[in-house]
Amino acid sequence: MESRSERIERLLVALLLQSMKGASQKDKIIQLNVAGFSNIEIAELLQTSPRVVAQRLFETRKKAIKARR
């Protein structure tokens, strides 16, 4: 049985994903990462692999670094 805090966390994830219904997978990955979820947790929530999550985050960070220059 899951704890109360785990249930609240799952509810908040559901609300976040629902609010981003039309968003791309990349945008969802970024928002979940900002919210503090690990690559494995994000992959499970979005039904993808942790490797895909890591790659999308890498691409985002790389693009942000280039934009600063």
Backbone hydrogen bonds, N-H to C=O, Kabsch-Sander energy under -0.5 kcal/mol:
donor,donor_aa,acceptor,acceptor_aa,energy
7,R,3,S,-2.0
8,I,4,R,-2.3
9,E,5,S,-2.3
10,R,6,E,-2.3
11,L,7,R,-2.1
12,L,8,I,-2.5
13,V,9,E,-2.2
14,A,10,R,-2.3
15,L,11,L,-2.3
16,L,12,L,-2.5
17,L,13,V,-2.9
18,Q,14,A,-2.2
19,S,15,L,-2.2
20,M,16,L,-0.9
21,K,18,Q,-1.3
23,A,20,M,-2.0
28,K,24,S,-2.1
29,I,25,Q,-2.6
30,I,26,K,-2.3
31,Q,27,D,-2.4
32,L,28,K,-2.5
33,N,29,I,-2.2
34,V,30,I,-2.6
35,A,31,Q,-1.8
36,G,33,N,-1.6
37,F,32,L,-2.3
42,I,38,S,-2.7
43,A,39,N,-2.5
44,E,40,I,-2.2
45,L,41,E,-2.3
46,L,42,I,-2.4
47,Q,43,A,-0.6
47,Q,44,E,-0.5
48,T,43,A,-2.4
53,V,49,S,-1.8
54,A,50,P,-2.7
55,Q,51,R,-2.2
56,R,52,V,-2.4
57,L,53,V,-2.3
58,F,54,A,-2.4
59,E,55,Q,-2.6
60,T,56,R,-2.1
61,R,57,L,-2.5
62,K,58,F,-2.7
63,K,59,E,-2.3
64,A,60,T,-2.1
65,I,61,R,-2.2
66,K,62,K,-2.0
67,A,63,K,-2.0
68,R,64,A,-1.2
69,R,65,I,-0.8
69,R,66,K,-0.6
